[in-house]
Amino acid sequence: MSRVAQVDAFILTVPRDEPYLGALGPGETPNKRGYFVRKGNKTVYPIFDRSVVVRVITDSGVAAWGETYGIVAPKATTAIIVDLLADFVVGRDPAEASAIHDDLYSLMRVRGYTGGFYLDALAAVDIALWDAAGKVAGKPVYELLGGRKREELSGYVSGLPKPTLDERAAFAKDWLGRGFDRFKFAGAVAGEGIVEEMAKLREELGDDAQIACDMHWAHTPDQAIDAIKRMEPYDLWFAEAPIAPENVKGLAKVAKSVDTPIGAGEEWRTLFEAQLRYDVDAVKIVQPEMGHTGITEFTRISKAAHERGISILPHATVGSGIFLAASLHASFSLEGVIGHEYQHSVVERNHNLMTNRIICSNGNYQLSDAAGLGVEPTEDMLSRLELQTE
């Protein structure tokens, strides 16, 4: 039996020439910490890529890796790992990753820490434990999760980071020529309006492409219903995050008022949150985000969705590739997964950070069958990691 001997937390920062989702708009000025607010969805973003990375080392010398969000205030997450979680993981068997997850969740649940930075920290630890369990067993993580259910998984192009609508449409058409026929555009940076964006993309991409709109939580229920109905003549694939995530009843109202499937879930961290939406038929597509859930809750959210006939289309955003690899292992092992987000502006930029780089070519993801998650930090990535000690 292998035991965890050490848990370390790091901050990884990678410069970008252009912020996530594209160039800064009018009035979107970074502050001294490199944060700015997107006017389209009133959400804070950094001008760089940043995540929190966890390393678990076993008593047999196995080094395993996990990752979560570090987009803003990353030291809030690393402090939770270093000051609280790490000591409760040391001495445990990584093969018991799900049980460890539940024990760590229980530490703070009665104090109300059932989301946010606490569960992001837990997600990173959980991913690292699954990676360790796979490496110790000599098996890929998808085998530990029940085995591979598919040979390939389609990726959809997420984000069209160009300054004008014509350029975004041309950019999408270029991806169409590379074998991708599923797309999602970001409403927060659709300067001419989301209906106009949808119409132009349909014109440029033709009738066979699937096109979704990420509405970035920016609408009231009535506004969302109106906008979705105006996009529906252009065969909208799904509408993501149409209203504020706290408004469960409002989301159900939107879902019942339109013909387009509603997608949501990137900000959820547990099955408890998902069930609130499942129980009122608020979503037809669930989009679990590995960086928030970890492998344990990702699989629980997805299995419960499949039992209810809800499709699974995992979300994936800023990271080095560790939590994307974890998301793919879980996705290849689950029933009901209809595809996976491909954040080309992150994955293609950060390919030098991982060995066995994650590849999505001709519209399909490839999955390593190496032990654990199948990816390791390169020397370049290791040189960028800032160890956190408090």
C-alpha positions in Angstrom: 0.0 0.0 0.0 1.3 3.4 -1.0 0.9 6.4 1.3 1.0 10.2 0.7 4.2 11.6 2.2 4.1 15.2 1.0 1.6 17.7 -0.4 2.9 20.9 -2.1 1.1 23.9 -3.6 2.4 26.2 -6.3 1.2 29.2 -8.3 1.8 29.0 -12.0 1.7 32.2 -14.1 2.2 32.3 -17.8 2.2 35.6 -19.7 -0.1 36.2 -22.6 0.2 38.6 -25.6 -3.6 39.1 -25.4 -6.0 38.4 -22.5 -8.3 35.5 -22.5 -11.4 36.0 -24.7 -9.5 38.6 -26.8 -8.2 42.2 -26.8 -9.3 44.6 -24.1 -12.3 46.7 -25.0 -13.0 50.3 -24.2 -12.7 51.0 -20.5 -11.3 47.6 -19.8 -8.1 48.8 -18.1 -5.9 46.4 -16.0 -5.2 47.5 -12.4 -1.8 47.1 -10.7 -2.4 43.4 -10.1 -3.1 42.8 -13.7 -6.9 42.4 -13.2 -9.6 44.0 -15.4 -13.3 43.7 -15.7 -15.0 42.6 -18.9 -17.9 45.0 -19.5 -19.9 42.4 -21.3 -20.4 40.2 -18.2 -19.0 42.3 -15.3 -16.5 39.6 -14.4 -12.8 40.0 -13.4 -10.1 38.4 -15.5 -6.3 38.7 -15.4 -4.1 39.7 -18.4 -2.1 36.5 -18.0 -2.8 32.8 -17.5 -2.6 31.6 -14.0 -3.5 28.5 -12.0 -2.8 26.7 -8.8 -0.9 23.4 -9.0 -0.6 20.7 -6.4 2.1 18.0 -6.2 1.5 14.9 -4.2 4.6 12.7 -3.4 4.1 9.2 -2.1 6.4 7.3 0.3 7.5 5.2 -2.7 8.7 8.4 -4.5 5.8 8.7 -7.0 5.1 12.4 -7.9 1.6 13.2 -9.0 -0.1 16.4 -10.1 -3.3 18.3 -9.7 -4.6 21.7 -10.7 -7.3 24.3 -10.1 -8.1 27.9 -10.8 -5.8 30.6 -9.8 -7.2 33.3 -12.0 -7.6 35.8 -9.2 -6.4 35.7 -5.5 -4.5 32.4 -5.9 -3.0 32.6 -2.5 -6.4 32.2 -1.0 -6.5 28.7 -2.5 -2.9 27.8 -1.8 -3.3 28.9 1.9 -6.2 26.4 2.3 -4.1 23.6 0.8 -0.9 24.4 2.8 -2.5 25.4 6.1 -5.4 22.9 6.3 -5.8 20.2 3.7 -2.2 18.9 3.3 -1.8 17.5 6.8 -5.1 15.6 6.6 -3.9 14.0 3.3 -0.4 12.9 4.4 -0.5 9.3 5.5 -3.5 8.4 3.4 -3.6 5.9 0.5 -4.2 7.7 -2.8 -6.2 4.8 -4.0 -8.9 6.0 -1.6 -9.2 9.4 -3.4 -12.9 9.6 -3.3 -13.1 8.8 0.4 -10.3 11.4 1.1 -12.3 13.9 -0.9 -15.4 13.3 1.3 -13.4 13.6 4.5 -11.9 16.9 3.4 -15.2 18.2 2.3 -16.7 17.3 5.7 -14.0 19.3 7.6 -15.7 22.6 6.8 -19.2 21.9 5.6 -21.0 23.0 8.8 -19.1 26.3 8.6 -20.6 27.0 5.2 -17.4 26.3 3.1 -19.2 24.2 0.5 -17.9 26.1 -2.6 -15.5 28.8 -3.7 -11.8 28.8 -2.9 -12.2 25.9 -0.5 -13.6 23.5 -3.0 -11.2 24.7 -5.7 -8.4 23.7 -3.3 -10.0 20.4 -2.7 -10.4 19.8 -6.5 -6.6 20.2 -7.0 -5.8 17.8 -4.2 -8.4 15.3 -5.5 -6.9 15.4 -9.1 -3.4 14.8 -7.7 -4.6 11.9 -5.6 -6.2 10.2 -8.7 -3.0 10.8 -10.7 -1.0 9.2 -7.8 -3.4 6.3 -7.6 -3.1 5.6 -11.3 0.7 5.9 -11.3 1.0 3.5 -8.3 -1.3 1.0 -10.0 0.4 1.4 -13.3 -2.9 2.3 -15.0 -4.4 5.3 -16.7 -7.0 7.1 -14.6 -9.8 6.2 -16.9 -9.2 2.6 -16.0 -9.7 3.4 -12.3 -12.9 5.1 -13.2 -14.4 2.0 -14.9 -12.7 1.8 -18.2 -12.8 3.6 -21.5 -16.3 4.0 -23.0 -15.2 5.6 -26.3 -12.3 5.7 -28.7 -12.6 9.3 -29.5 -14.3 12.4 -28.2 -15.2 15.4 -30.3 -13.9 18.8 -29.2 -15.8 22.1 -30.0 -14.0 25.3 -30.7 -14.5 27.7 -27.8 -14.0 31.4 -28.3 -13.2 33.4 -31.4 -10.8 36.0 -30.0 -10.7 38.5 -32.9 -11.7 42.2 -32.7 -14.4 42.4 -35.4 -17.4 40.2 -36.3 -16.0 39.7 -39.8 -12.7 38.6 -38.4 -14.4 36.3 -35.9 -16.4 34.6 -38.7 -13.3 34.2 -40.8 -11.5 32.7 -37.8 -14.3 30.2 -37.3 -14.3 29.2 -40.9 -10.6 28.5 -40.7 -11.2 26.1 -37.9 -14.0 24.5 -40.0 -11.3 23.9 -42.6 -9.3 22.1 -40.0 -12.0 19.5 -39.3 -13.9 21.2 -36.5 -17.6 21.6 -37.0 -18.8 22.6 -33.5 -18.3 26.1 -32.2 -19.2 28.4 -29.2 -18.9 32.1 -29.3 -18.5 34.4 -26.3 -21.4 36.8 -25.8 -19.3 39.0 -23.5 -17.2 40.1 -26.4 -19.7 40.0 -29.2 -19.6 43.7 -29.8 -22.2 43.8 -32.5 -24.7 41.8 -30.4 -25.2 38.1 -29.9 -28.1 37.7 -32.4 -26.0 39.4 -35.1 -23.0 37.2 -34.1 -25.1 34.1 -34.4 -26.5 35.1 -37.8 -23.1 35.9 -39.2 -21.5 32.7 -38.0 -24.4 30.7 -39.5 -23.9 32.4 -42.8 -20.2 31.8 -42.8 -20.2 28.2 -41.5 -23.1 26.8 -43.3 -26.0 24.7 -42.2 -24.2 21.7 -40.9 -22.0 23.4 -38.2 -23.2 23.4 -34.6 -23.0 26.9 -33.1 -23.6 27.7 -29.4 -23.7 31.0 -27.5 -22.0 31.5 -24.1 -24.3 34.2 -22.6 -22.0 34.7 -19.6 -24.7 35.1 -17.0 -25.4 38.6 -18.3 -29.2 38.6 -18.7 -32.4 38.6 -16.8 -34.6 35.6 -17.4 -36.9 37.6 -19.7 -34.0 39.1 -21.6 -32.4 35.7 -22.0 -35.7 34.2 -23.3 -36.0 37.0 -25.8 -32.4 36.7 -27.0 -32.5 33.0 -27.3 -35.7 33.1 -29.3 -34.1 35.6 -31.7 -31.1 33.3 -32.2 -33.2 30.2 -32.7 -34.0 30.8 -36.4 -30.3 30.4 -37.0 -30.3 26.9 -35.4 -28.7 27.6 -32.1 -27.0 24.5 -30.7 -27.3 25.4 -27.1 -27.3 28.6 -24.9 -24.8 28.5 -22.0 -25.2 30.3 -18.7 -28.0 32.7 -19.8 -28.7 34.2 -16.4 -27.1 34.8 -12.9 -26.0 31.3 -11.6 -27.8 31.9 -8.2 -31.2 32.1 -9.9 -32.2 28.5 -10.0 -35.9 29.2 -10.6 -35.1 31.7 -13.3 -32.9 29.2 -15.1 -35.8 26.7 -15.1 -38.1 29.4 -16.5 -35.7 30.1 -19.3 -35.3 26.3 -20.1 -39.1 25.8 -20.2 -39.7 28.9 -22.4 -37.3 28.2 -25.3 -36.7 25.3 -27.7 -33.0 25.6 -27.5 -31.2 23.3 -24.9 -29.8 25.3 -21.9 -26.3 24.5 -20.8 -24.9 25.3 -17.4 -22.6 24.0 -14.7 -19.1 25.4 -15.0 -19.3 27.2 -11.7 -20.8 24.3 -9.8 -18.5 22.3 -7.5 -20.6 19.5 -6.1 -23.5 17.2 -7.0 -25.5 19.0 -4.3 -25.4 22.2 -6.5 -26.2 20.2 -9.6 -29.2 18.5 -8.1 -30.9 21.8 -7.4 -31.0 22.5 -11.1 -31.7 18.9 -12.2 -34.7 18.7 -9.8 -36.4 21.7 -11.6 -35.5 20.7 -15.2 -33.3 23.8 -15.5 -30.7 22.3 -17.9 -30.6 19.9 -20.8 -26.7 20.0 -21.0 -24.5 19.9 -17.9 -21.0 21.4 -18.2 -18.9 20.3 -15.3 -15.6 22.1 -14.9 -12.8 19.8 -13.6 -10.9 22.7 -12.2 -13.7 23.4 -9.8 -15.0 19.8 -9.1 -12.0 17.5 -9.1 -12.4 14.0 -10.5 -14.6 12.7 -7.7 -17.4 15.3 -8.0 -17.1 15.6 -11.7 -18.0 11.9 -12.1 -20.9 12.2 -9.5 -22.4 15.2 -11.3 -22.1 13.5 -14.7 -23.5 10.1 -13.6 -26.5 11.8 -12.0 -27.1 13.8 -15.2 -26.9 10.7 -17.4 -29.5 9.0 -15.2 -31.8 11.9 -15.8 -31.3 12.0 -19.5 -29.2 15.2 -19.4 -26.3 15.4 -21.8 -22.8 16.0 -20.5 -20.5 18.5 -22.3 -17.6 19.3 -20.0 -16.2 22.8 -19.7 -12.5 23.6 -19.8 -10.7 26.9 -19.4 -7.5 28.4 -18.2 -4.9 25.9 -17.0 -1.6 24.3 -17.8 -3.2 21.1 -19.1 -3.3 19.1 -15.9 -7.0 19.5 -15.1 -7.8 19.3 -18.8 -6.1 15.9 -18.8 -8.2 14.9 -15.8 -11.4 16.1 -17.5 -10.6 14.0 -20.5 -9.9 10.8 -18.5 -13.2 11.2 -16.7 -15.1 12.1 -20.0 -13.7 9.0 -21.8 -14.9 6.8 -18.9 -18.5 8.2 -18.6 -21.7 7.5 -20.5 -23.7 10.4 -21.9 -20.7 12.6 -22.8 -21.5 14.3 -26.2 -18.2 16.2 -26.6 -15.7 18.4 -24.7 -14.8 22.1 -24.8 -11.5 22.9 -26.7 -10.0 26.2 -25.4 -7.6 26.5 -28.3 -6.3 29.9 -27.1 -5.1 28.2 -23.9 -4.1 24.7 -25.0 -2.2 25.8 -28.1 -0.4 28.6 -26.3 0.6 26.4 -23.3 1.6 23.2 -25.1 5.2 23.6 -23.9 4.1 23.2 -20.3 3.2 19.5 -20.5 4.9 16.3 -21.7 2.6 14.1 -23.8 0.8 17.3 -24.9 -2.9 17.2 -25.2 -3.9 17.0 -28.8 -7.3 17.8 -30.4 -6.9 17.4 -34.2 -9.5 17.1 -36.9 -12.2 17.8 -34.3 -11.3 15.0 -31.9 -9.4 14.7 -28.7 -6.7 12.1 -28.3 -6.1 10.5 -24.9 -2.8 9.1 -23.5 -2.9 5.6 -22.1 0.1 6.2 -19.8 -0.3 5.6 -16.1 -2.1 8.3 -14.1 -3.2 11.3 -16.1 -0.6 10.7 -18.7 0.9 14.2 -18.6 3.9 15.6 -16.7 5.2 19.2 -16.2 8.1 20.0 -18.5 11.2 21.8 -17.3 9.7 25.0 -18.6 6.7 24.6 -16.4 8.7 23.5 -13.4 10.8 26.7 -13.7 7.6 28.8 -13.5 6.2 27.2 -10.4 6.2 29.3 -7.2 6.2 27.1 -4.1 3.8 28.4 -1.4 4.8 27.7 2.2 2.1 29.6 4.1 
